[in-house]
Amino acid sequence: MIARVLLWGVLIVLVLRAIFRFFGGLIEGGSSQSTSKPRSPDRGEMMSRDPVCGTFVVPSKALSIRDPRGTHYFCSEKCRDAFLAR
């Protein structure tokens, strides 16, 4: 009996919440001035390939080595050490 009352209460709360959100969205969408600003998308970062294992890594978070051929990015110390051993 108590469980049934609790389930009905939860159901009523969820339905009322959905109704208020629906009508709130209609009112916000119909108003001439929107309170929320459109967000610009986050810019991504070009990924680099680890020359040893081929894993793609984010350069700002990867281990790196600079040599005359350029900068090389590594996913782990193991790959960096294998590259240096060549």
C-alpha positions as CSV (number, residue, x, y, z in Angstrom):
1,M,0.0,0.0,0.0
2,I,2.7,2.5,1.0
3,A,4.9,1.5,-2.0
4,R,2.0,2.1,-4.3
5,V,1.4,5.6,-2.9
6,L,5.1,6.4,-3.2
7,L,5.2,5.2,-6.8
8,W,2.2,7.3,-7.7
9,G,3.8,10.3,-6.0
10,V,7.0,9.9,-8.0
11,L,5.1,9.5,-11.2
12,I,3.1,12.7,-10.5
13,V,6.3,14.6,-9.8
14,L,7.9,13.4,-13.0
15,V,4.9,14.2,-15.1
16,L,4.5,17.7,-13.6
17,R,8.2,18.4,-14.1
18,A,8.0,17.4,-17.7
19,I,5.0,19.6,-18.3
20,F,6.7,22.6,-16.7
21,R,9.8,22.1,-18.7
22,F,7.8,21.7,-21.9
23,F,5.8,24.9,-21.4
24,G,9.0,26.8,-20.2
25,G,10.7,25.9,-23.4
26,L,7.7,27.1,-25.4
27,I,7.7,30.4,-23.6
28,E,11.5,30.9,-24.0
29,G,11.4,29.9,-27.7
30,G,8.5,32.2,-28.4
31,S,9.9,35.3,-26.7
32,S,11.7,37.8,-28.8
33,Q,14.7,38.0,-26.4
34,S,16.4,34.8,-25.5
35,T,18.2,34.8,-22.1
36,S,20.7,32.2,-23.2
37,K,23.5,33.0,-25.6
38,P,24.4,30.6,-28.3
39,R,27.7,28.9,-27.5
40,S,30.5,28.7,-30.0
41,P,31.9,25.2,-30.4
42,D,35.1,24.3,-28.7
43,R,38.1,24.2,-30.9
44,G,39.8,20.9,-31.3
45,E,43.5,20.2,-31.4
46,M,45.2,18.4,-34.2
47,M,46.5,15.0,-33.1
48,S,49.8,13.5,-33.9
49,R,50.8,9.9,-34.5
50,D,53.3,8.2,-32.2
51,P,56.1,7.0,-34.6
52,V,56.7,3.8,-32.6
53,C,53.2,2.3,-32.0
54,G,51.0,4.4,-34.2
55,T,48.7,5.6,-31.5
56,F,47.3,9.1,-32.0
57,V,48.1,11.5,-29.2
58,V,47.2,15.1,-28.3
59,P,50.5,17.0,-28.6
60,S,49.8,19.2,-25.5
61,K,49.5,16.2,-23.3
62,A,52.1,13.9,-24.9
63,L,55.8,13.3,-24.3
64,S,57.8,14.9,-27.0
65,I,61.3,15.0,-28.4
66,R,62.7,17.6,-30.8
67,D,65.4,16.7,-33.3
68,P,66.6,18.1,-36.7
69,R,63.7,16.3,-38.5
70,G,61.1,18.0,-36.2
71,T,59.1,17.3,-33.1
72,H,58.0,13.8,-32.3
73,Y,55.1,13.0,-29.9
74,F,54.8,9.8,-27.9
75,C,52.0,8.1,-25.9
76,S,54.4,6.7,-23.3
77,E,57.9,6.6,-22.0
78,K,58.2,3.1,-23.4
79,C,57.6,4.3,-26.9
80,R,59.9,7.3,-26.4
81,D,62.7,5.1,-25.2
82,A,62.2,2.7,-28.1
83,F,62.5,5.6,-30.5
84,L,65.6,6.9,-28.9
85,A,67.1,3.4,-29.0
86,R,66.9,3.3,-32.8
